[in-house]
């Protein structure tokens, strides 16, 4: 049970760390697509 809780906490921390990076990446991709469409 404790090992499971540890793994869950680690996964939660990993998700919290990666979410801002994912959001930034998706924003950059959307910006690139918007720039291409404007051309």
mmCIF entry with sequence, helices, sheets and N, C-alpha, C, O atoms, coordinates in Angstrom:
data_MODEL
# 
_entry.id   MODEL 
# 
_entity.id                         1 
_entity.type                       polymer 
_entity.pdbx_number_of_molecules   1 
# 
_entity_poly.entity_id                      1 
_entity_poly.type                           'polypeptide(L)' 
_entity_poly.nstd_linkage                   no 
_entity_poly.nstd_monomer                   no 
_entity_poly.pdbx_seq_one_letter_code       
;(UNK)(UNK)(UNK)(UNK)(UNK)(UNK)(UNK)(UNK)(UNK)(UNK)(UNK)(UNK)(UNK)(UNK)(UNK)(UNK)
(UNK)(UNK)(UNK)(UNK)(UNK)(UNK)(UNK)(UNK)(UNK)(UNK)(UNK)(UNK)(UNK)(UNK)(UNK)(UNK)
(UNK)(UNK)(UNK)(UNK)(UNK)(UNK)(UNK)
;
_entity_poly.pdbx_seq_one_letter_code_can   XXXXXXXXXXXXXXXXXXXXXXXXXXXXXXXXXXXXXXX 
_entity_poly.pdbx_strand_id                 A 
# 
loop_
_entity_poly_seq.entity_id 
_entity_poly_seq.num 
_entity_poly_seq.mon_id 
_entity_poly_seq.hetero 
1 1  UNK n 
1 2  UNK n 
1 3  UNK n 
1 4  UNK n 
1 5  UNK n 
1 6  UNK n 
1 7  UNK n 
1 8  UNK n 
1 9  UNK n 
1 10 UNK n 
1 11 UNK n 
1 12 UNK n 
1 13 UNK n 
1 14 UNK n 
1 15 UNK n 
1 16 UNK n 
1 17 UNK n 
1 18 UNK n 
1 19 UNK n 
1 20 UNK n 
1 21 UNK n 
1 22 UNK n 
1 23 UNK n 
1 24 UNK n 
1 25 UNK n 
1 26 UNK n 
1 27 UNK n 
1 28 UNK n 
1 29 UNK n 
1 30 UNK n 
1 31 UNK n 
1 32 UNK n 
1 33 UNK n 
1 34 UNK n 
1 35 UNK n 
1 36 UNK n 
1 37 UNK n 
1 38 UNK n 
1 39 UNK n 
# 
_struct_asym.id          A 
_struct_asym.entity_id   1 
# 
_struct_conf.conf_type_id            HELX_P 
_struct_conf.id                      HELX_P1 
_struct_conf.pdbx_PDB_helix_id       AA1 
_struct_conf.beg_label_comp_id       UNK 
_struct_conf.beg_label_asym_id       A 
_struct_conf.beg_label_seq_id        2 
_struct_conf.pdbx_beg_PDB_ins_code   ? 
_struct_conf.end_label_comp_id       UNK 
_struct_conf.end_label_asym_id       A 
_struct_conf.end_label_seq_id        38 
_struct_conf.pdbx_end_PDB_ins_code   ? 
_struct_conf.beg_auth_comp_id        UNK 
_struct_conf.beg_auth_asym_id        A 
_struct_conf.beg_auth_seq_id         2 
_struct_conf.end_auth_comp_id        UNK 
_struct_conf.end_auth_asym_id        A 
_struct_conf.end_auth_seq_id         38 
_struct_conf.pdbx_PDB_helix_class    1 
_struct_conf.details                 ? 
_struct_conf.pdbx_PDB_helix_length   37 
# 
_struct_conf_type.id          HELX_P 
_struct_conf_type.criteria    ? 
_struct_conf_type.reference   ? 
# 
loop_
_atom_site.group_PDB 
_atom_site.id 
_atom_site.type_symbol 
_atom_site.label_atom_id 
_atom_site.label_alt_id 
_atom_site.label_comp_id 
_atom_site.label_asym_id 
_atom_site.label_entity_id 
_atom_site.label_seq_id 
_atom_site.pdbx_PDB_ins_code 
_atom_site.Cartn_x 
_atom_site.Cartn_y 
_atom_site.Cartn_z 
_atom_site.occupancy 
_atom_site.B_iso_or_equiv 
_atom_site.pdbx_formal_charge 
_atom_site.auth_seq_id 
_atom_site.auth_comp_id 
_atom_site.auth_asym_id 
_atom_site.auth_atom_id 
_atom_site.pdbx_PDB_model_num 
ATOM 1   N N  . UNK A 1 1  ? 0.846  -1.203 0.000   1.00 0.00 ? 1  UNK A N  1 
ATOM 2   C CA . UNK A 1 1  ? 0.000  0.000  0.000   1.00 0.00 ? 1  UNK A CA 1 
ATOM 3   C C  . UNK A 1 1  ? 0.879  1.250  0.000   1.00 0.00 ? 1  UNK A C  1 
ATOM 4   O O  . UNK A 1 1  ? 0.631  2.191  -0.755  1.00 0.00 ? 1  UNK A O  1 
ATOM 5   N N  . UNK A 1 2  ? 1.915  1.254  0.858   1.00 0.00 ? 2  UNK A N  1 
ATOM 6   C CA . UNK A 1 2  ? 2.770  2.440  0.914   1.00 0.00 ? 2  UNK A CA 1 
ATOM 7   C C  . UNK A 1 2  ? 3.550  2.604  -0.387  1.00 0.00 ? 2  UNK A C  1 
ATOM 8   O O  . UNK A 1 2  ? 3.744  3.720  -0.870  1.00 0.00 ? 2  UNK A O  1 
ATOM 9   N N  . UNK A 1 3  ? 4.000  1.470  -0.952  1.00 0.00 ? 3  UNK A N  1 
ATOM 10  C CA . UNK A 1 3  ? 4.725  1.542  -2.227  1.00 0.00 ? 3  UNK A CA 1 
ATOM 11  C C  . UNK A 1 3  ? 3.803  2.092  -3.312  1.00 0.00 ? 3  UNK A C  1 
ATOM 12  O O  . UNK A 1 3  ? 4.224  2.871  -4.167  1.00 0.00 ? 3  UNK A O  1 
ATOM 13  N N  . UNK A 1 4  ? 2.542  1.673  -3.262  1.00 0.00 ? 4  UNK A N  1 
ATOM 14  C CA . UNK A 1 4  ? 1.574  2.154  -4.244  1.00 0.00 ? 4  UNK A CA 1 
ATOM 15  C C  . UNK A 1 4  ? 1.377  3.661  -4.090  1.00 0.00 ? 4  UNK A C  1 
ATOM 16  O O  . UNK A 1 4  ? 1.324  4.393  -5.078  1.00 0.00 ? 4  UNK A O  1 
ATOM 17  N N  . UNK A 1 5  ? 1.267  4.119  -2.835  1.00 0.00 ? 5  UNK A N  1 
ATOM 18  C CA . UNK A 1 5  ? 1.082  5.544  -2.587  1.00 0.00 ? 5  UNK A CA 1 
ATOM 19  C C  . UNK A 1 5  ? 2.303  6.325  -3.059  1.00 0.00 ? 5  UNK A C  1 
ATOM 20  O O  . UNK A 1 5  ? 2.170  7.412  -3.621  1.00 0.00 ? 5  UNK A O  1 
ATOM 21  N N  . UNK A 1 6  ? 3.499  5.766  -2.828  1.00 0.00 ? 6  UNK A N  1 
ATOM 22  C CA . UNK A 1 6  ? 4.720  6.436  -3.277  1.00 0.00 ? 6  UNK A CA 1 
ATOM 23  C C  . UNK A 1 6  ? 4.738  6.574  -4.797  1.00 0.00 ? 6  UNK A C  1 
ATOM 24  O O  . UNK A 1 6  ? 5.051  7.639  -5.329  1.00 0.00 ? 6  UNK A O  1 
ATOM 25  N N  . UNK A 1 7  ? 4.399  5.489  -5.487  1.00 0.00 ? 7  UNK A N  1 
ATOM 26  C CA . UNK A 1 7  ? 4.385  5.518  -6.952  1.00 0.00 ? 7  UNK A CA 1 
ATOM 27  C C  . UNK A 1 7  ? 3.354  6.528  -7.450  1.00 0.00 ? 7  UNK A C  1 
ATOM 28  O O  . UNK A 1 7  ? 3.593  7.253  -8.416  1.00 0.00 ? 7  UNK A O  1 
ATOM 29  N N  . UNK A 1 8  ? 2.206  6.561  -6.775  1.00 0.00 ? 8  UNK A N  1 
ATOM 30  C CA . UNK A 1 8  ? 1.154  7.488  -7.184  1.00 0.00 ? 8  UNK A CA 1 
ATOM 31  C C  . UNK A 1 8  ? 1.613  8.928  -7.001  1.00 0.00 ? 8  UNK A C  1 
ATOM 32  O O  . UNK A 1 8  ? 1.377  9.777  -7.860  1.00 0.00 ? 8  UNK A O  1 
ATOM 33  N N  . UNK A 1 9  ? 2.278  9.202  -5.862  1.00 0.00 ? 9  UNK A N  1 
ATOM 34  C CA . UNK A 1 9  ? 2.758  10.554 -5.597  1.00 0.00 ? 9  UNK A CA 1 
ATOM 35  C C  . UNK A 1 9  ? 3.816  10.950 -6.625  1.00 0.00 ? 9  UNK A C  1 
ATOM 36  O O  . UNK A 1 9  ? 3.841  12.081 -7.110  1.00 0.00 ? 9  UNK A O  1 
ATOM 37  N N  . UNK A 1 10 ? 4.697  9.986  -6.949  1.00 0.00 ? 10 UNK A N  1 
ATOM 38  C CA . UNK A 1 10 ? 5.750  10.274 -7.924  1.00 0.00 ? 10 UNK A CA 1 
ATOM 39  C C  . UNK A 1 10 ? 5.131  10.584 -9.287  1.00 0.00 ? 10 UNK A C  1 
ATOM 40  O O  . UNK A 1 10 ? 5.564  11.512 -9.971  1.00 0.00 ? 10 UNK A O  1 
ATOM 41  N N  . UNK A 1 11 ? 4.118  9.809  -9.681  1.00 0.00 ? 11 UNK A N  1 
ATOM 42  C CA . UNK A 1 11 ? 3.448  10.047 -10.960 1.00 0.00 ? 11 UNK A CA 1 
ATOM 43  C C  . UNK A 1 11 ? 2.774  11.413 -10.951 1.00 0.00 ? 11 UNK A C  1 
ATOM 44  O O  . UNK A 1 11 ? 2.807  12.133 -11.949 1.00 0.00 ? 11 UNK A O  1 
ATOM 45  N N  . UNK A 1 12 ? 2.162  11.771 -9.818  1.00 0.00 ? 12 UNK A N  1 
ATOM 46  C CA . UNK A 1 12 ? 1.485  13.059 -9.710  1.00 0.00 ? 12 UNK A CA 1 
ATOM 47  C C  . UNK A 1 12 ? 2.491  14.196 -9.859  1.00 0.00 ? 12 UNK A C  1 
ATOM 48  O O  . UNK A 1 12 ? 2.229  15.169 -10.566 1.00 0.00 ? 12 UNK A O  1 
ATOM 49  N N  . UNK A 1 13 ? 3.644  14.076 -9.195  1.00 0.00 ? 13 UNK A N  1 
ATOM 50  C CA . UNK A 1 13 ? 4.675  15.104 -9.303  1.00 0.00 ? 13 UNK A CA 1 
ATOM 51  C C  . UNK A 1 13 ? 5.163  15.211 -10.737 1.00 0.00 ? 13 UNK A C  1 
ATOM 52  O O  . UNK A 1 13 ? 5.374  16.312 -11.246 1.00 0.00 ? 13 UNK A O  1 
ATOM 53  N N  . UNK A 1 14 ? 5.344  14.065 -11.392 1.00 0.00 ? 14 UNK A N  1 
ATOM 54  C CA . UNK A 1 14 ? 5.824  14.051 -12.776 1.00 0.00 ? 14 UNK A CA 1 
ATOM 55  C C  . UNK A 1 14 ? 4.825  14.753 -13.688 1.00 0.00 ? 14 UNK A C  1 
ATOM 56  O O  . UNK A 1 14 ? 5.208  15.532 -14.560 1.00 0.00 ? 14 UNK A O  1 
ATOM 57  N N  . UNK A 1 15 ? 3.540  14.471 -13.478 1.00 0.00 ? 15 UNK A N  1 
ATOM 58  C CA . UNK A 1 15 ? 2.504  15.109 -14.301 1.00 0.00 ? 15 UNK A CA 1 
ATOM 59  C C  . UNK A 1 15 ? 2.497  16.609 -14.047 1.00 0.00 ? 15 UNK A C  1 
ATOM 60  O O  . UNK A 1 15 ? 2.410  17.398 -14.988 1.00 0.00 ? 15 UNK A O  1 
ATOM 61  N N  . UNK A 1 16 ? 2.591  17.013 -12.766 1.00 0.00 ? 16 UNK A N  1 
ATOM 62  C CA . UNK A 1 16 ? 2.585  18.439 -12.446 1.00 0.00 ? 16 UNK A CA 1 
ATOM 63  C C  . UNK A 1 16 ? 3.785  19.139 -13.058 1.00 0.00 ? 16 UNK A C  1 
ATOM 64  O O  . UNK A 1 16 ? 3.683  20.295 -13.466 1.00 0.00 ? 16 UNK A O  1 
ATOM 65  N N  . UNK A 1 17 ? 4.936  18.444 -13.128 1.00 0.00 ? 17 UNK A N  1 
ATOM 66  C CA . UNK A 1 17 ? 6.141  19.047 -13.690 1.00 0.00 ? 17 UNK A CA 1 
ATOM 67  C C  . UNK A 1 17 ? 6.027  19.158 -15.204 1.00 0.00 ? 17 UNK A C  1 
ATOM 68  O O  . UNK A 1 17 ? 6.527  20.116 -15.794 1.00 0.00 ? 17 UNK A O  1 
ATOM 69  N N  . UNK A 1 18 ? 5.373  18.186 -15.840 1.00 0.00 ? 18 UNK A N  1 
ATOM 70  C CA . UNK A 1 18 ? 5.342  18.137 -17.306 1.00 0.00 ? 18 UNK A CA 1 
ATOM 71  C C  . UNK A 1 18 ? 4.193  18.942 -17.907 1.00 0.00 ? 18 UNK A C  1 
ATOM 72  O O  . UNK A 1 18 ? 4.271  19.350 -19.065 1.00 0.00 ? 18 UNK A O  1 
ATOM 73  N N  . UNK A 1 19 ? 3.130  19.177 -17.142 1.00 0.00 ? 19 UNK A N  1 
ATOM 74  C CA . UNK A 1 19 ? 1.982  19.883 -17.706 1.00 0.00 ? 19 UNK A CA 1 
ATOM 75  C C  . UNK A 1 19 ? 2.342  21.266 -18.244 1.00 0.00 ? 19 UNK A C  1 
ATOM 76  O O  . UNK A 1 19 ? 1.950  21.586 -19.366 1.00 0.00 ? 19 UNK A O  1 
ATOM 77  N N  . UNK A 1 20 ? 3.076  22.110 -17.492 1.00 0.00 ? 20 UNK A N  1 
ATOM 78  C CA . UNK A 1 20 ? 3.431  23.429 -18.043 1.00 0.00 ? 20 UNK A CA 1 
ATOM 79  C C  . UNK A 1 20 ? 4.247  23.315 -19.318 1.00 0.00 ? 20 UNK A C  1 
ATOM 80  O O  . UNK A 1 20 ? 4.053  24.089 -20.255 1.00 0.00 ? 20 UNK A O  1 
ATOM 81  N N  . UNK A 1 21 ? 5.169  22.341 -19.358 1.00 0.00 ? 21 UNK A N  1 
ATOM 82  C CA . UNK A 1 21 ? 5.977  22.153 -20.565 1.00 0.00 ? 21 UNK A CA 1 
ATOM 83  C C  . UNK A 1 21 ? 5.090  21.744 -21.736 1.00 0.00 ? 21 UNK A C  1 
ATOM 84  O O  . UNK A 1 21 ? 5.262  22.229 -22.854 1.00 0.00 ? 21 UNK A O  1 
ATOM 85  N N  . UNK A 1 22 ? 4.140  20.850 -21.472 1.00 0.00 ? 22 UNK A N  1 
ATOM 86  C CA . UNK A 1 22 ? 3.228  20.420 -22.535 1.00 0.00 ? 22 UNK A CA 1 
ATOM 87  C C  . UNK A 1 22 ? 2.385  21.591 -23.026 1.00 0.00 ? 22 UNK A C  1 
ATOM 88  O O  . UNK A 1 22 ? 2.181  21.750 -24.230 1.00 0.00 ? 22 UNK A O  1 
ATOM 89  N N  . UNK A 1 23 ? 1.893  22.412 -22.096 1.00 0.00 ? 23 UNK A N  1 
ATOM 90  C CA . UNK A 1 23 ? 1.087  23.566 -22.479 1.00 0.00 ? 23 UNK A CA 1 
ATOM 91  C C  . UNK A 1 23 ? 1.909  24.529 -23.333 1.00 0.00 ? 23 UNK A C  1 
ATOM 92  O O  . UNK A 1 23 ? 1.429  25.038 -24.345 1.00 0.00 ? 23 UNK A O  1 
ATOM 93  N N  . UNK A 1 24 ? 3.155  24.773 -22.914 1.00 0.00 ? 24 UNK A N  1 
ATOM 94  C CA . UNK A 1 24 ? 4.029  25.669 -23.669 1.00 0.00 ? 24 UNK A CA 1 
ATOM 95  C C  . UNK A 1 24 ? 4.282  25.116 -25.063 1.00 0.00 ? 24 UNK A C  1 
ATOM 96  O O  . UNK A 1 24 ? 4.240  25.848 -26.051 1.00 0.00 ? 24 UNK A O  1 
ATOM 97  N N  . UNK A 1 25 ? 4.546  23.815 -25.132 1.00 0.00 ? 25 UNK A N  1 
ATOM 98  C CA . UNK A 1 25 ? 4.814  23.179 -26.420 1.00 0.00 ? 25 UNK A CA 1 
ATOM 99  C C  . UNK A 1 25 ? 3.595  23.286 -27.341 1.00 0.00 ? 25 UNK A C  1 
ATOM 100 O O  . UNK A 1 25 ? 3.736  23.612 -28.519 1.00 0.00 ? 25 UNK A O  1 
ATOM 101 N N  . UNK A 1 26 ? 2.412  23.015 -26.811 1.00 0.00 ? 26 UNK A N  1 
ATOM 102 C CA . UNK A 1 26 ? 1.205  23.086 -27.638 1.00 0.00 ? 26 UNK A CA 1 
ATOM 103 C C  . UNK A 1 26 ? 0.951  24.520 -28.091 1.00 0.00 ? 26 UNK A C  1 
ATOM 104 O O  . UNK A 1 26 ? 0.513  24.743 -29.219 1.00 0.00 ? 26 UNK A O  1 
ATOM 105 N N  . UNK A 1 27 ? 1.226  25.506 -27.212 1.00 0.00 ? 27 UNK A N  1 
ATOM 106 C CA . UNK A 1 27 ? 1.073  26.907 -27.601 1.00 0.00 ? 27 UNK A CA 1 
ATOM 107 C C  . UNK A 1 27 ? 2.014  27.249 -28.744 1.00 0.00 ? 27 UNK A C  1 
ATOM 108 O O  . UNK A 1 27 ? 1.620  27.925 -29.695 1.00 0.00 ? 27 UNK A O  1 
ATOM 109 N N  . UNK A 1 28 ? 3.264  26.785 -28.657 1.00 0.00 ? 28 UNK A N  1 
ATOM 110 C CA . UNK A 1 28 ? 4.236  27.043 -29.713 1.00 0.00 ? 28 UNK A CA 1 
ATOM 111 C C  . UNK A 1 28 ? 3.786  26.410 -31.020 1.00 0.00 ? 28 UNK A C  1 
ATOM 112 O O  . UNK A 1 28 ? 3.895  27.027 -32.079 1.00 0.00 ? 28 UNK A O  1 
ATOM 113 N N  . UNK A 1 29 ? 3.279  25.178 -30.952 1.00 0.00 ? 29 UNK A N  1 
ATOM 114 C CA . UNK A 1 29 ? 2.815  24.487 -32.165 1.00 0.00 ? 29 UNK A CA 1 
ATOM 115 C C  . UNK A 1 29 ? 1.637  25.240 -32.779 1.00 0.00 ? 29 UNK A C  1 
ATOM 116 O O  . UNK A 1 29 ? 1.584  25.434 -33.993 1.00 0.00 ? 29 UNK A O  1 
ATOM 117 N N  . UNK A 1 30 ? 0.702  25.660 -31.943 1.00 0.00 ? 30 UNK A N  1 
ATOM 118 C CA . UNK A 1 30 ? -0.455 26.408 -32.446 1.00 0.00 ? 30 UNK A CA 1 
ATOM 119 C C  . UNK A 1 30 ? 0.007  27.720 -33.076 1.00 0.00 ? 30 UNK A C  1 
ATOM 120 O O  . UNK A 1 30 ? -0.516 28.131 -34.112 1.00 0.00 ? 30 UNK A O  1 
ATOM 121 N N  . UNK A 1 31 ? 0.988  28.379 -32.450 1.00 0.00 ? 31 UNK A N  1 
ATOM 122 C CA . UNK A 1 31 ? 1.524  29.618 -33.010 1.00 0.00 ? 31 UNK A CA 1 
ATOM 123 C C  . UNK A 1 31 ? 2.157  29.388 -34.368 1.00 0.00 ? 31 UNK A C  1 
ATOM 124 O O  . UNK A 1 31 ? 1.967  30.178 -35.293 1.00 0.00 ? 31 UNK A O  1 
ATOM 125 N N  . UNK A 1 32 ? 2.910  28.307 -34.489 1.00 0.00 ? 32 UNK A N  1 
ATOM 126 C CA . UNK A 1 32 ? 3.544  27.982 -35.770 1.00 0.00 ? 32 UNK A CA 1 
ATOM 127 C C  . UNK A 1 32 ? 2.480  27.731 -36.835 1.00 0.00 ? 32 UNK A C  1 
ATOM 128 O O  . UNK A 1 32 ? 2.602  28.215 -37.960 1.00 0.00 ? 32 UNK A O  1 
ATOM 129 N N  . UNK A 1 33 ? 1.442  26.982 -36.489 1.00 0.00 ? 33 UNK A N  1 
ATOM 130 C CA . UNK A 1 33 ? 0.377  26.688 -37.448 1.00 0.00 ? 33 UNK A CA 1 
ATOM 131 C C  . UNK A 1 33 ? -0.321 27.986 -37.855 1.00 0.00 ? 33 UNK A C  1 
ATOM 132 O O  . UNK A 1 33 ? -0.624 28.193 -39.030 1.00 0.00 ? 33 UNK A O  1 
ATOM 133 N N  . UNK A 1 34 ? -0.574 28.861 -36.873 1.00 0.00 ? 34 UNK A N  1 
ATOM 134 C CA . UNK A 1 34 ? -1.211 30.142 -37.178 1.00 0.00 ? 34 UNK A CA 1 
ATOM 135 C C  . UNK A 1 34 ? -0.352 30.980 -38.113 1.00 0.00 ? 34 UNK A C  1 
ATOM 136 O O  . UNK A 1 34 ? -0.876 31.611 -39.031 1.00 0.00 ? 34 UNK A O  1 
ATOM 137 N N  . UNK A 1 35 ? 0.963  30.997 -37.893 1.00 0.00 ? 35 UNK A N  1 
ATOM 138 C CA . UNK A 1 35 ? 1.867  31.757 -38.751 1.00 0.00 ? 35 UNK A CA 1 
ATOM 139 C C  . UNK A 1 35 ? 1.848  31.193 -40.166 1.00 0.00 ? 35 UNK A C  1 
ATOM 140 O O  . UNK A 1 35 ? 1.850  31.945 -41.140 1.00 0.00 ? 35 UNK A O  1 
ATOM 141 N N  . UNK A 1 36 ? 1.831  29.862 -40.276 1.00 0.00 ? 36 UNK A N  1 
ATOM 142 C CA . UNK A 1 36 ? 1.817  29.232 -41.602 1.00 0.00 ? 36 UNK A CA 1 
ATOM 143 C C  . UNK A 1 36 ? 0.512  29.554 -42.327 1.00 0.00 ? 36 UNK A C  1 
ATOM 144 O O  . UNK A 1 36 ? 0.513  29.814 -43.530 1.00 0.00 ? 36 UNK A O  1 
ATOM 145 N N  . UNK A 1 37 ? -0.604 29.536 -41.588 1.00 0.00 ? 37 UNK A N  1 
ATOM 146 C CA . UNK A 1 37 ? -1.901 29.805 -42.217 1.00 0.00 ? 37 UNK A CA 1 
ATOM 147 C C  . UNK A 1 37 ? -1.957 31.260 -42.686 1.00 0.00 ? 37 UNK A C  1 
ATOM 148 O O  . UNK A 1 37 ? -2.527 31.539 -43.741 1.00 0.00 ? 37 UNK A O  1 
ATOM 149 N N  . UNK A 1 38 ? -1.377 32.192 -41.923 1.00 0.00 ? 38 UNK A N  1 
ATOM 150 C CA . UNK A 1 38 ? -1.395 33.603 -42.311 1.00 0.00 ? 38 UNK A CA 1 
ATOM 151 C C  . UNK A 1 38 ? -0.612 33.826 -43.597 1.00 0.00 ? 38 UNK A C  1 
ATOM 152 O O  . UNK A 1 38 ? -0.970 34.694 -44.394 1.00 0.00 ? 38 UNK A O  1 
ATOM 153 N N  . UNK A 1 39 ? 0.450  33.056 -43.809 1.00 0.00 ? 39 UNK A N  1 
ATOM 154 C CA . UNK A 1 39 ? 1.178  33.178 -45.071 1.00 0.00 ? 39 UNK A CA 1 
ATOM 155 C C  . UNK A 1 39 ? 0.263  32.688 -46.174 1.00 0.00 ? 39 UNK A C  1 
ATOM 156 O O  . UNK A 1 39 ? 0.649  32.690 -47.343 1.00 0.00 ? 39 UNK A O  1 
# 
